[in-house]
Amino acid sequence: MIIMKEEQEQFMQEMFMKVGVSSEDARITAQSLTLADLRGVNSHGILRLPIYVQRLKRGLMANKPDIRIEKEDMTTAVMDGGNYIAQVTGRIAMRKAIEKASENTLGMVLVKNSNHFGAAAEYSIMAAKEGMIGIAASNTVPLMPPPGGKDKVVGNNPLAVSFPGGRYGIVSVDMAMSSVAQGKIRNAELNNREVPLGWGIDKEGKDTTNPRDILDGGFLLPTGGPKGYGLAIAIEILAAALSNSPVSKEVKSIYQLEEKLGISHMFLVINAKALIDQQDYNNRVETLLDIIKNCPAAYGIEEIYFPGEIEDNIMKDRLANGMVITREMELELDKLADELNVKRIKSFLKNRQLREGLV
Ligand SMILES: NC(=O)c1ccc[n+]([C@@H]2O[C@H](COP(=O)([O-])OP(=O)(O)OC[C@H]3O[C@@H](n4cnc5c(N)ncnc54)[C@H](O)[C@@H]3O)[C@@H](O)[C@H]2O)c1
């Protein structure tokens, strides 16, 4: 099934409203998850809707905001997210960091008592759109062993750094500290696909291409071995330890419908205008990207991309041509829609022929 941005957003908004979220925050959450799908980050889009809805329904994630500022000064703040939807809290926190950076060059906001915030780039890009450098990071439930270990004690803590890129648009590095995000492995499992070697190991520590072996007692592996592991620890300290919050095994899994997650985030904004003349900055970054883009391509490669460029290209295409919802995903969404007494996703399609399966 092909779905357009607004159609998917409307469906998701209705689902969130059905479990008690205000119309405005349901819209923000729906837009945020849809933005991930639009940018090709399918691991963090509509795929996550069922688990978000289940958690809201069971009261494991608050459906009403109770966001409080615990500490604040000119450049920093610590917010208690009140276990509310992290996509909403994250936006409020990043907005605050941007305001602080526009007045004082730097802005850093930590959020504790939060939830899964989706794709990290969405927040860092907010700063880049304002001409500033944005950094967003979060801890997660532990999914990886430390080098040499055989227990899950390290989160695959995502980090996104976004920069204004002059005439190139926005440069945005966004990555999990595991070889890939867990959602990509879930996506492969849902669509009965194997995963490449190196994405994870089974519970015995053996290499596997079966997503189930990784998800059932196995482990994700850090990107770049000990280097990704080290960065994951750095994020854990910046986001969680610094905000006096749960770390490592104290953070709970989104898929265990028992407890709140206790996730923390860090948002950091640097106002580049305070450091360098705008024209000089653009000139330097454009020169860098010119050199990168002009790098000769290796055998079989058509184009060299800077970080975030592939996602931007996918977004242009998906805004024009829509996004694919696989049959497996559609069935899962139908089940959820029936359970909540919301119209099935197909009835949100504006094109009658598509709705009736005629094309
Ligand atoms: N909220 C959470 O708990 C959580 C946890 C993990 C990951 N995530 C999110 O999952 C998403 C996917 O993470 P991932 O690690 O699988 O990312 P990825 O491996 O798909 O991409 C990582 C980075 O590499 C760049 N890239 C990829 N191929 C490229 C190429 N050929 N040329 C140039 N650049 C290239 C991308 O632009 C991106 O910046 C991210 O949005 C991340 O924030 C969220």
PDBQT file of the ligand as one rigid body, heavy atoms in Angstrom, charges set to zero:
ROOT
HETATM    1  N1  LIG A 401      15.440   6.531  20.061  1.00  0.00    +0.000 N 
HETATM    2  C1  LIG A 401      16.257   5.524  20.180  1.00  0.00    +0.000 C 
HETATM    3  O1  LIG A 401      16.312   4.904  21.210  1.00  0.00    +0.000 OA
HETATM    4  C2  LIG A 401      17.140   5.117  19.031  1.00  0.00    +0.000 A 
HETATM    5  C3  LIG A 401      18.060   4.098  19.219  1.00  0.00    +0.000 A 
HETATM    6  C4  LIG A 401      18.858   3.755  18.151  1.00  0.00    +0.000 A 
HETATM    7  C5  LIG A 401      18.752   4.402  16.926  1.00  0.00    +0.000 A 
HETATM    8  N2  LIG A 401      17.836   5.382  16.786  1.00  0.00    +0.000 N 
HETATM    9  C6  LIG A 401      17.665   6.052  15.477  1.00  0.00    +0.000 C 
HETATM   10  O2  LIG A 401      17.686   5.077  14.451  1.00  0.00    +0.000 OA
HETATM   11  C7  LIG A 401      18.046   5.687  13.234  1.00  0.00    +0.000 C 
HETATM   12  C8  LIG A 401      18.922   4.785  12.410  1.00  0.00    +0.000 C 
HETATM   13  O3  LIG A 401      20.192   4.608  13.040  1.00  0.00    +0.000 OA
HETATM   14  P1  LIG A 401      21.344   3.790  12.300  1.00  0.00    +0.000 P 
HETATM   15  O4  LIG A 401      22.535   3.727  13.186  1.00  0.00    +0.000 OA
HETATM   16  O5  LIG A 401      20.768   2.494  11.822  1.00  0.00    +0.000 OA
HETATM   17  O6  LIG A 401      21.646   4.754  11.061  1.00  0.00    +0.000 OA
HETATM   18  P2  LIG A 401      22.195   4.435   9.591  1.00  0.00    +0.000 P 
HETATM   19  O7  LIG A 401      23.211   3.350   9.713  1.00  0.00    +0.000 OA
HETATM   20  O8  LIG A 401      21.070   4.215   8.673  1.00  0.00    +0.000 OA
HETATM   21  O9  LIG A 401      22.874   5.805   9.192  1.00  0.00    +0.000 OA
HETATM   22  C9  LIG A 401      23.892   6.375   9.961  1.00  0.00    +0.000 C 
HETATM   23  C10 LIG A 401      24.434   7.636   9.328  1.00  0.00    +0.000 C 
HETATM   24  O10 LIG A 401      25.185   7.279   8.181  1.00  0.00    +0.000 OA
HETATM   25  C11 LIG A 401      24.834   8.101   7.089  1.00  0.00    +0.000 C 
HETATM   26  N3  LIG A 401      25.013   7.306   5.860  1.00  0.00    +0.000 N 
HETATM   27  C12 LIG A 401      24.529   6.051   5.629  1.00  0.00    +0.000 A 
HETATM   28  N4  LIG A 401      24.933   5.635   4.409  1.00  0.00    +0.000 NA
HETATM   29  C13 LIG A 401      25.673   6.627   3.868  1.00  0.00    +0.000 A 
HETATM   30  C14 LIG A 401      26.402   6.792   2.644  1.00  0.00    +0.000 A 
HETATM   31  N5  LIG A 401      26.431   5.843   1.705  1.00  0.00    +0.000 N 
HETATM   32  N6  LIG A 401      27.046   7.955   2.446  1.00  0.00    +0.000 NA
HETATM   33  C15 LIG A 401      27.029   8.926   3.364  1.00  0.00    +0.000 A 
HETATM   34  N7  LIG A 401      26.397   8.827   4.555  1.00  0.00    +0.000 NA
HETATM   35  C16 LIG A 401      25.734   7.686   4.798  1.00  0.00    +0.000 A 
HETATM   36  C17 LIG A 401      23.410   8.528   7.314  1.00  0.00    +0.000 C 
HETATM   37  O11 LIG A 401      23.134   9.760   6.663  1.00  0.00    +0.000 OA
HETATM   38  C18 LIG A 401      23.392   8.656   8.834  1.00  0.00    +0.000 C 
HETATM   39  O12 LIG A 401      23.809   9.928   9.214  1.00  0.00    +0.000 OA
HETATM   40  C19 LIG A 401      18.640   7.034  13.615  1.00  0.00    +0.000 C 
HETATM   41  O13 LIG A 401      17.683   8.018  13.293  1.00  0.00    +0.000 OA
HETATM   42  C20 LIG A 401      18.804   6.967  15.129  1.00  0.00    +0.000 C 
HETATM   43  O14 LIG A 401      18.664   8.205  15.789  1.00  0.00    +0.000 OA
HETATM   44  C21 LIG A 401      17.036   5.771  17.815  1.00  0.00    +0.000 A 
ENDROOT
TORSDOF 0
